[in-house]
Amino acid sequence: MHGVLVRSVSMRLLLFVLVLVALTACGSTAAAPTATATKTPVEVQEVVEPTATPVPPTPTEVVVALVPTDTPTPLPGNIAPYSGLPADNPENLKRRPVLICINNDSVGRSAHYGLGLADVVYEYIVDGFTLTRITAIYQGQSAERVGPVRSARMPNVWITYMYDGILACSGGSDEVRYLLKNEVGFPYLDADIDDLTQDGRYFFSIGSAYQTRMQASTDGVRRWEDDRGLTKEWSRPGFQFSQEPPANAVGTATSIQISYPGGNGVEWRYDPGLGGYIRFQGGVQQFDPALNGQPIVAKNVIVQAAVHELTDIVEDSLGTKGVDIKLYGFGDFRIFRDGQVYEGTWRADPEGPPRFLGPGEVIVQLKPGQSWIQVVREIGELTYQ
């Protein structure tokens, strides 16, 4: 059957050739067929769908990092990753950092206690852009008393993710509290829910004024973590440190002013004898009774600009709306250390704390010691000389 098919095709081909030759011999003058025009392929543009804002990303969610892939040199095992100083208990460097929400209205900051022992302190705008609140991060040093402890706000979600910490606050709005207790995936200790015995095992009280009475300790927070079986081996990137100032300073800065709303402006003044910046807020210098009344001194003042958004979350009985701050992504920064100022772009994601990149994407190294991160809406809210 196959042979018959081949012979049939061959006969048809021979007949076609003979006809073609005959036509050619007759000197046909028919025009050659015109080739069909080929359309140039149209470049297909990829359609990028808008991405919804994650609130919040879960621990299993894949998040694209916005930071360079260079790996810093690991610090020695007894050096705290966020202060660059020897830890009072190196075993705590294997555990989650403790993050504590601290009141910072005019009454609250008059009773501040233990801030000078934190590795890092964040200050950020809350409550309808009317005041600021503080979150202090402890890992290198323990603190027997930290306060006054107050309620959580949305920035606490993003900060705690970055440092993979355990968060301790006293209450919060229904929306924020539900989020922290049911959605975030990191340990959240709430004085209004978890310290039901009121025996001081996790929190304790000083006096009766609601703005100042609630106090915490780093050991109490870790005790709650142990009691709930939430401990784990901790590992996150640290900051990079150097005793000597980096070479790419853009100027000198011995006085820094940050125009926070509600009369809560901050000033930092460089003290060469202390090797750091002493803090003033609302025109009043701040001291820490936990340090025998010594002034609060930041070796690094980091001003970080980030997008602020007013939310529908009601934070108090007056209907004040909460403020969310985009602490992931990138933005401008200024770093002040040793009386000098450095500028560049910060980058951060949920997998690690911010990186501060100067010219050539080189990380600006911090001075060993405490850092204050002052979150602002625009770098223009900062002045210095």
TORVO-707109 format. One record per residue (C-alpha): residue in three letters; x, y, z. Coordinates in Angstrom, 3 decimals, padded with zeros to 6 digits. Layout:
// TORVO-707109
{site ALA {X Y Z}}
...
***
This chain:
// TORVO-707109
{site MET {000.000 000.000 000.000}}
{site HIS {002.893 002.313 000.891}}
{site GLY {004.546 001.715 -002.532}}
{site VAL {001.358 002.496 -004.405}}
{site LEU {001.017 005.805 -002.510}}
{site VAL {004.596 006.820 -003.359}}
{site ARG {004.136 006.014 -007.115}}
{site SER {000.904 008.039 -007.193}}
{site VAL {002.600 011.096 -005.655}}
{site SER {005.553 010.731 -008.062}}
{site MET {003.292 010.619 -011.167}}
{site ARG {001.465 013.782 -010.036}}
{site LEU {004.780 015.590 -009.480}}
{site LEU {006.065 014.576 -012.955}}
{site LEU {002.869 015.796 -014.613}}
{site PHE {003.165 019.180 -012.812}}
{site VAL {006.772 019.616 -013.989}}
{site LEU {005.851 018.845 -017.644}}
{site VAL {003.045 021.418 -017.572}}
{site LEU {005.381 024.037 -016.071}}
{site VAL {008.021 023.435 -018.751}}
{site ALA {005.421 023.739 -021.512}}
{site LEU {004.220 027.072 -020.209}}
{site THR {007.753 028.389 -019.993}}
{site ALA {008.493 027.270 -023.555}}
{site CYS {005.514 029.218 -024.769}}
{site GLY {007.156 032.418 -023.434}}
{site SER {004.419 033.295 -021.023}}
{site THR {004.522 037.009 -020.098}}
{site ALA {002.450 036.703 -016.935}}
{site ALA {003.756 038.881 -014.089}}
{site ALA {005.518 037.129 -011.267}}
{site PRO {003.354 036.735 -008.233}}
{site THR {003.744 039.462 -005.666}}
{site ALA {005.036 038.266 -002.314}}
{site THR {002.629 038.668 000.562}}
{site ALA {003.759 041.451 002.948}}
{site THR {004.806 040.229 006.381}}
{site LYS {003.553 042.290 009.360}}
{site THR {006.124 043.353 011.885}}
{site PRO {005.310 041.588 015.163}}
{site VAL {003.874 043.974 017.753}}
{site GLU {005.844 043.961 020.975}}
{site VAL {003.665 042.610 023.712}}
{site GLN {003.754 044.765 026.825}}
{site GLU {003.452 042.878 030.067}}
{site VAL {000.485 044.075 032.066}}
{site VAL {001.404 044.638 035.689}}
{site GLU {-001.563 044.414 037.978}}
{site PRO {-001.587 046.752 040.973}}
{site THR {-000.516 045.007 044.144}}
{site ALA {-002.733 045.270 047.170}}
{site THR {-001.063 046.462 050.336}}
{site PRO {-000.424 043.438 052.593}}
{site VAL {-001.848 043.870 056.098}}
{site PRO {000.252 042.272 057.360}}
{site PRO {002.433 039.744 055.468}}
{site THR {002.331 036.355 057.127}}
{site PRO {005.530 034.511 058.011}}
{site THR {004.971 032.156 055.050}}
{site GLU {004.369 034.900 052.479}}
{site VAL {007.103 035.401 049.904}}
{site VAL {008.258 039.017 050.045}}
{site VAL {010.712 040.452 047.514}}
{site ALA {013.603 042.003 049.381}}
{site LEU {014.564 045.535 048.437}}
{site VAL {018.049 045.324 049.904}}
{site PRO {021.408 044.516 048.365}}
{site THR {022.610 040.944 048.602}}
{site ASP {025.992 041.708 050.193}}
{site THR {026.472 039.976 053.512}}
{site PRO {028.099 041.940 056.358}}
{site THR {030.840 040.415 058.445}}
{site PRO {029.212 038.613 061.403}}
{site LEU {029.739 040.198 064.806}}
{site PRO {031.413 038.194 067.579}}
{site GLY {029.026 036.039 069.595}}
{site ASN {028.953 038.347 072.601}}
{site ILE {028.316 041.572 070.644}}
{site ALA {024.714 042.758 070.403}}
{site PRO {023.712 043.082 066.723}}
{site TYR {021.842 046.380 067.180}}
{site SER {024.190 048.226 069.537}}
{site GLY {027.603 046.845 068.589}}
{site LEU {028.427 046.549 072.311}}
{site PRO {029.100 043.500 074.513}}
{site ALA {025.860 041.981 075.827}}
{site ASP {025.274 041.688 079.550}}
{site ASN {024.012 038.135 078.869}}
{site PRO {025.167 036.693 075.512}}
{site GLU {022.481 033.995 075.753}}
{site ASN {019.845 036.673 075.121}}
{site LEU {021.409 037.302 071.708}}
{site LYS {020.023 033.909 070.692}}
{site ARG {016.515 034.972 071.688}}
{site ARG {014.032 037.381 070.159}}
{site PRO {014.603 041.052 070.972}}
{site VAL {012.024 042.510 073.359}}
{site LEU {010.023 045.451 071.967}}
{site ILE {008.035 047.554 074.446}}
{site CYS {005.447 050.265 073.615}}
{site ILE {006.075 053.406 075.658}}
{site ASN {003.875 056.439 076.240}}
{site ASN {005.357 059.683 074.938}}
{site ASP {002.769 062.364 075.589}}
{site SER {003.864 065.177 077.882}}
{site VAL {002.727 063.291 081.003}}
{site GLY {004.182 059.969 079.918}}
{site ARG {007.640 061.220 079.054}}
{site SER {007.937 062.936 082.429}}
{site ALA {007.928 059.402 083.878}}
{site HIS {010.145 057.619 081.329}}
{site TYR {012.220 054.833 082.824}}
{site GLY {014.720 052.461 081.209}}
{site LEU {014.985 054.045 077.747}}
{site GLY {018.739 054.484 078.131}}
{site LEU {019.194 050.694 078.301}}
{site ALA {017.607 049.958 074.927}}
{site ASP {019.723 049.038 071.899}}
{site VAL {017.422 050.920 069.521}}
{site VAL {014.551 053.339 070.123}}
{site TYR {011.932 054.234 067.508}}
{site GLU {009.863 057.393 067.707}}
{site TYR {006.948 057.812 065.276}}
{site ILE {003.773 059.839 064.764}}
{site VAL {000.408 058.416 065.923}}
{site ASP {-003.221 059.352 066.604}}
{site GLY {-004.304 061.703 063.855}}
{site PHE {-000.844 063.277 063.554}}
{site THR {-001.147 064.810 067.021}}
{site LEU {001.659 063.211 069.038}}
{site THR {004.419 060.606 068.972}}
{site ARG {004.893 057.231 070.575}}
{site ILE {008.027 055.211 071.327}}
{site THR {009.009 051.578 070.865}}
{site ALA {012.201 050.549 072.652}}
{site ILE {014.107 047.419 071.555}}
{site TYR {016.091 045.447 074.156}}
{site GLN {018.496 042.594 073.483}}
{site GLY {022.036 043.519 074.488}}
{site GLN {020.997 044.717 077.948}}
{site SER {018.247 043.747 080.351}}
{site ALA {016.041 046.329 082.039}}
{site GLU {014.339 045.720 085.386}}
{site ARG {011.845 048.487 084.704}}
{site VAL {010.625 050.016 081.446}}
{site GLY {007.736 052.418 081.199}}
{site PRO {005.229 053.781 081.160}}
{site VAL {003.850 051.028 078.927}}
{site ARG {000.989 052.027 076.637}}
{site SER {-001.094 050.620 073.801}}
{site ALA {000.035 049.276 070.447}}
{site ARG {-000.241 051.082 067.123}}
{site MET {000.085 049.949 063.494}}
{site PRO {003.824 050.787 063.191}}
{site ASN {004.454 048.179 065.902}}
{site VAL {003.429 045.466 063.440}}
{site TRP {006.052 046.443 060.876}}
{site ILE {008.825 047.129 063.388}}
{site THR {008.362 043.794 065.172}}
{site TYR {008.425 041.888 061.877}}
{site MET {011.716 043.517 060.855}}
{site TYR {013.484 042.567 064.066}}
{site ASP {011.617 039.254 064.531}}
{site GLY {010.888 040.319 068.074}}
{site ILE {008.365 039.793 070.833}}
{site LEU {006.068 042.789 071.360}}
{site ALA {004.775 043.915 074.753}}
{site CYS {002.139 046.662 075.073}}
{site SER {-000.889 047.571 077.161}}
{site GLY {-003.993 047.253 075.023}}
{site GLY {-004.831 048.864 071.703}}
{site SER {-007.762 049.512 069.407}}
{site ASP {-010.003 046.546 068.601}}
{site GLU {-008.590 046.312 065.072}}
{site VAL {-004.925 046.484 066.070}}
{site ARG {-005.365 044.135 069.013}}
{site TYR {-007.167 041.550 066.854}}
{site LEU {-004.416 041.792 064.267}}
{site LEU {-001.675 041.288 066.853}}
{site LYS {-003.407 038.425 068.640}}
{site ASN {-004.653 036.504 065.600}}
{site GLU {-002.838 037.428 062.404}}
{site VAL {000.774 038.496 062.743}}
{site GLY {002.561 035.297 063.748}}
{site PHE {004.992 036.847 066.256}}
{site PRO {004.448 036.764 070.062}}
{site TYR {002.373 039.644 071.405}}
{site LEU {002.055 040.191 075.158}}
{site ASP {-000.911 042.415 076.057}}
{site ALA {-001.086 043.633 079.660}}
{site ASP {-004.895 043.889 079.426}}
{site ILE {-005.293 040.250 078.345}}
{site ASP {-002.286 038.197 079.398}}
{site ASP {-001.448 039.511 082.846}}
{site LEU {-004.752 038.567 084.440}}
{site THR {-003.229 037.607 087.787}}
{site GLN {-001.865 041.130 088.313}}
{site ASP {000.860 039.597 090.467}}
{site GLY {003.697 041.319 088.668}}
{site ARG {004.868 038.188 086.892}}
{site TYR {004.811 039.933 083.518}}
{site PHE {003.890 043.572 084.270}}
{site PHE {003.668 045.698 087.391}}
{site SER {002.154 049.036 088.369}}
{site ILE {003.584 052.229 089.818}}
{site GLY {000.934 054.610 091.196}}
{site SER {-002.563 054.933 089.755}}
{site ALA {-002.448 057.441 086.850}}
{site TYR {-003.359 055.604 083.650}}
{site GLN {-000.735 057.502 081.596}}
{site THR {002.142 056.357 083.799}}
{site ARG {001.236 053.380 086.003}}
{site MET {001.941 050.358 083.762}}
{site GLN {005.543 049.109 083.811}}
{site ALA {007.357 046.152 082.252}}
{site SER {010.698 044.420 082.506}}
{site THR {012.637 042.527 079.880}}
{site ASP {012.781 039.477 082.157}}
{site GLY {008.999 039.608 082.639}}
{site VAL {008.417 039.622 078.891}}
{site ARG {010.784 036.696 078.375}}
{site ARG {009.108 034.872 081.287}}
{site TRP {005.769 035.127 079.473}}
{site GLU {007.459 033.856 076.307}}
{site ASP {008.836 030.861 078.236}}
{site ASP {005.511 030.168 079.970}}
{site ARG {003.755 029.995 076.588}}
{site GLY {006.425 027.801 075.004}}
{site LEU {007.167 030.446 072.357}}
{site THR {010.953 030.532 072.563}}
{site LYS {013.002 029.768 069.493}}
{site GLU {016.543 030.099 068.166}}
{site TRP {016.722 033.669 066.843}}
{site SER {018.822 034.951 063.953}}
{site ARG {018.499 038.205 062.032}}
{site PRO {020.922 040.600 060.291}}
{site GLY {022.433 043.248 062.523}}
{site PHE {023.616 046.778 061.867}}
{site GLN {027.195 047.494 060.798}}
{site PHE {029.415 049.412 063.204}}
{site SER {032.757 051.207 063.270}}
{site GLN {034.486 053.187 065.985}}
{site GLU {035.873 055.580 063.389}}
{site PRO {033.447 057.826 061.473}}
{site PRO {032.941 056.825 057.832}}
{site ALA {034.684 059.005 055.265}}
{site ASN {031.677 060.175 053.236}}
{site ALA {030.099 062.721 055.613}}
{site VAL {028.281 065.558 053.842}}
{site GLY {028.778 068.078 056.623}}
{site THR {028.900 068.709 060.338}}
{site ALA {025.900 068.644 062.658}}
{site THR {026.040 069.504 066.326}}
{site SER {022.370 070.489 066.688}}
{site ILE {019.394 068.611 065.204}}
{site GLN {015.763 069.743 065.222}}
{site ILE {012.781 067.573 064.252}}
{site SER {009.399 069.294 063.992}}
{site TYR {006.986 066.682 065.319}}
{site PRO {003.345 067.844 065.683}}
{site GLY {001.517 068.850 068.851}}
{site GLY {004.393 070.663 070.501}}
{site ASN {006.422 067.432 070.533}}
{site GLY {009.420 068.713 068.585}}
{site VAL {012.698 066.940 069.299}}
{site GLU {016.177 068.410 069.572}}
{site TRP {019.484 066.545 069.791}}
{site ARG {022.668 068.397 070.820}}
{site TYR {026.090 066.898 070.265}}
{site ASP {028.230 066.568 073.380}}
{site PRO {031.869 065.808 072.484}}
{site GLY {032.622 064.721 076.041}}
{site LEU {029.872 062.078 075.913}}
{site GLY {030.597 061.197 072.289}}
{site GLY {026.936 061.399 071.378}}
{site TYR {023.773 063.489 071.193}}
{site ILE {021.741 064.455 074.259}}
{site ARG {017.964 064.551 073.842}}
{site PHE {015.381 067.278 074.376}}
{site GLN {011.652 067.099 073.649}}
{site GLY {009.156 069.918 074.050}}
{site GLY {012.110 072.031 075.157}}
{site VAL {012.918 069.747 078.116}}
{site GLN {016.082 067.651 078.418}}
{site GLN {015.447 063.969 079.074}}
{site PHE {017.197 061.863 081.699}}
{site ASP {016.871 058.220 082.692}}
{site PRO {016.457 057.216 086.355}}
{site ALA {017.558 053.692 085.371}}
{site LEU {020.978 055.209 084.623}}
{site ASN {021.180 057.023 087.968}}
{site GLY {019.625 060.104 086.453}}
{site GLN {022.144 060.418 083.633}}
{site PRO {021.007 062.074 080.387}}
{site ILE {019.786 060.007 077.464}}
{site VAL {022.638 059.927 074.945}}
{site ALA {022.283 058.553 071.428}}
{site LYS {025.494 057.604 069.676}}
{site ASN {023.513 057.609 066.424}}
{site VAL {020.481 059.698 065.547}}
{site ILE {018.844 058.295 062.411}}
{site VAL {016.120 060.345 060.746}}
{site GLN {014.106 058.104 058.426}}
{site ALA {011.483 059.532 056.034}}
{site ALA {008.523 057.247 055.241}}
{site VAL {005.017 057.552 053.826}}
{site HIS {002.345 058.167 056.498}}
{site GLU {-001.330 057.359 055.921}}
{site LEU {-004.369 058.161 058.046}}
{site THR {-006.435 054.993 058.560}}
{site ASP {-010.039 054.276 059.561}}
{site ILE {-008.876 052.687 062.820}}
{site VAL {-010.334 054.527 065.827}}
{site GLU {-007.677 054.763 068.521}}
{site ASP {-009.560 056.382 071.421}}
{site SER {-012.957 057.422 072.767}}
{site LEU {-012.662 060.773 070.993}}
{site GLY {-012.665 059.065 067.589}}
{site THR {-009.028 059.843 066.802}}
{site LYS {-007.887 057.955 063.694}}
{site GLY {-004.751 055.837 063.653}}
{site VAL {-001.711 056.457 061.466}}
{site ASP {-000.031 053.745 059.403}}
{site ILE {003.584 054.209 058.305}}
{site LYS {005.186 052.440 055.328}}
{site LEU {008.356 051.161 056.983}}
{site TYR {009.057 048.660 054.186}}
{site GLY {010.458 049.710 050.836}}
{site PHE {012.836 052.658 050.651}}
{site GLY {013.184 056.347 051.433}}
{site ASP {015.572 059.123 052.445}}
{site PHE {017.614 059.123 055.617}}
{site ARG {020.112 061.258 057.486}}
{site ILE {022.453 059.676 060.015}}
{site PHE {024.151 061.798 062.663}}
{site ARG {027.188 060.467 064.525}}
{site ASP {030.352 062.061 065.941}}
{site GLY {029.055 065.529 065.075}}
{site GLN {028.808 064.687 061.378}}
{site VAL {025.912 063.956 059.016}}
{site TYR {025.561 061.241 056.371}}
{site GLU {022.818 060.908 053.787}}
{site GLY {021.415 058.222 051.527}}
{site THR {018.543 055.791 051.058}}
{site TRP {017.164 053.306 053.569}}
{site ARG {015.767 049.986 052.389}}
{site ALA {013.834 047.452 054.439}}
{site ASP {011.488 044.473 054.279}}
{site PRO {009.937 042.062 056.808}}
{site GLU {013.042 039.860 056.802}}
{site GLY {015.393 042.299 058.484}}
{site PRO {015.869 045.802 059.906}}
{site PRO {016.545 048.772 057.627}}
{site ARG {019.824 049.128 055.812}}
{site PHE {021.216 052.613 055.425}}
{site LEU {022.925 052.941 052.052}}
{site GLY {025.140 055.882 051.197}}
{site PRO {026.880 056.732 047.903}}
{site GLY {027.676 053.690 045.800}}
{site GLU {025.174 051.580 047.780}}
{site VAL {027.738 051.310 050.591}}
{site ILE {026.237 050.853 054.048}}
{site VAL {026.822 053.773 056.417}}
{site GLN {028.374 052.273 059.532}}
{site LEU {027.000 053.287 062.903}}
{site LYS {028.918 054.132 066.041}}
{site PRO {028.698 051.389 068.707}}
{site GLY {026.057 052.366 071.229}}
{site GLN {022.388 053.311 071.324}}
{site SER {020.607 054.457 068.155}}
{site TRP {017.395 056.485 067.984}}
{site ILE {015.390 056.150 064.777}}
{site GLN {013.243 059.243 064.313}}
{site VAL {010.559 058.462 061.729}}
{site VAL {009.273 061.531 059.859}}
{site ARG {006.985 062.203 056.904}}
{site GLU {009.514 064.246 054.925}}
{site ILE {013.205 064.970 055.328}}
{site GLY {012.142 068.625 055.223}}
{site GLU {010.798 068.192 058.785}}
{site LEU {014.457 067.988 059.827}}
{site THR {016.900 070.868 060.228}}
{site TYR {020.442 070.798 061.575}}
{site GLN {023.539 072.931 061.908}}
***
